[in-house]
Amino acid sequence: MKQRIVTGVIAGIVFLTLLVLGGYWYAGLIVLLSVIGYREYIQMNGFTSHKLSSFVGLVALLLLAVPWDMLGITLPVNTTAIIWLAMFVLLFITVASKNKITIDQVALILLGAIYIGLGFYYMISTRIPDHGLFWTILIFVCIWATDSGAYFVGSMVGKHPLWPQISPKKSIEGAVGGIVISMLAALLFSWYAPELLPIQTALLLGISIAIVGQIGDLIQSAYKRVKGIKDTGTLLPGHGGVLDRVDSWLIVFPFIHWLGFIPH
């Protein structure tokens, strides 16, 4: 427990410091986390020997995750083209390897590049515009409020399992508690900056972040259960790997952007 607390405090201070600094500091951290997360994904799928196909996935991930506009670089291809080209190259690898590398394997590699790359990209793009720090902290606070609310409410009054086949410890009561606490957290941000976040929007954001964030958590739990592992990595002692910590983030940030709640 002591190790978990120390690791959490140090990691939290570093993360929040770079988040506040923004710019290249925060973007660099997020891109680094995306690469580490992709490495964890490759390892837990047993693709470490598939160096060429894994490298193609890494290139696709970087093309998707890096904020090229921030660097003053305009890519000659858009997101759709990046995904299609990565798919094409990976499918060609299955042909060139005479199915030693199978279509199932490259499909998982492509899925990982998209899932991780786009998820981290939207964490960066949320921070870039005016008031980006406000919106980024809002999303993170609502995610953490959801996790804390679900844990404490579930521990105190949780009786009905939410999804026992995937995550036996989660309860319906805890899930509802997480939603309520997330809404309250969002309302605090509305009280602080009503010109940026009207009450109605705050409530919708709080609900959306809580529901989608818990789904993101269940997605990672389901995947780890299939793979028979407890953690995706060992980078953070007592906390597991990068993907263990960002399971909700990877789903919430793109989803909130696509809902149109965050101004571009």
Buried (B, 14 or more C-beta within 10 A) or exposed (E): EEEEEEBBEEBEEEBEEBBEEBEEEBBEBBBEBBBBBBBBBBBBBEBEEBEEBBEBBBBBBBBBBBBEEEEEEEEEEEBEEBBEBBBEBBBEBBEEBEEEBEEEBBBBBBEBBBBBBBBBBBBBBBBBEEBBBBBBBBBBBBBBBBBBBBBBBBEEEBEEBBBEEBBEEBBBBBBBBBBBBBBBBBBBBBEEEEEBBEEEEBBBBBBBBBBBBBBBBBBBBBBBBEEEBEBBBEBBEBBBBBBBBBBBBBBBBBBBBEEEBBEE
